[in-house]
Amino acid sequence: MKHLPDKRCSCCENQFCVDWAENHCILERIALDTRGQCLSCITVDIPEELLKVHRESMLKRFGEE
């Protein structure tokens, strides 16, 4: 279950942003585009080779179930 703050706010949920810590965005204010996507995100680049290794591992894990 997702818990929202008591007051209404715009919250970014991009876990690949440098401003993501302890399972939430640490910025007090963000800017959103017309589709509601965060314009304040600075996305962490994950090397393709690392993604490949993890994808293969996940495929093996879920293929065994």
N, C-alpha and C positions, 0 to 999 in steps of 0.2 A: 504494500500500500504506500502511496506517495503522500507525504505530509507537506502541505503548503503553509507558508507563513500566514499569520492572522490577518495582516493587511494585504491588499491587492498590490501586486508588483509584477513587473516584467522580469522574467527569469530566463536565463540561458541554460540549456541542458546539454551543451556540447562538451562531453568529457575529454575531447581531444584538444581543448583550448588550454593555453598556458595559465589562464586564470581559473582553472578548475582545481579544487582542493577539498578533501574531506566530503566528497560526493555532492558538491554543489559549486555554483559559480561564486567566486569571492568578490566580484565587482559590486559596488553599491548601486551603480547606475549603468545601464547599457542602452545602446541605440538599436532600434529594430527597423528593418526595411518594410515595404508594403505587404510582404508575405509573412511577416512576423519572425523573420530570421535575424539573428544577432549580427550587427555590423561591428561590434566591439571585439569579436573573437580573433585571437592570434592562434592559428591552428598549428599543432605540432606535426611535423613531417615524420612519417614512419617509413623507413627504407623498405622497398619492395621485397627484398630478400627476407627481412624479418617477418613481414606479412605472410610471405609464402610459407615459411616454416610453421607459423602458428595456424595458418589455414589447413595445412596438411595434418597437423596434430589434431585439430578439431574434427576434421573429416574422419580420421582414424577412430577417434573416441566415439563419435556419434554413429559411425558405421558398425561398431561392435555391439551396440545396444539392440 
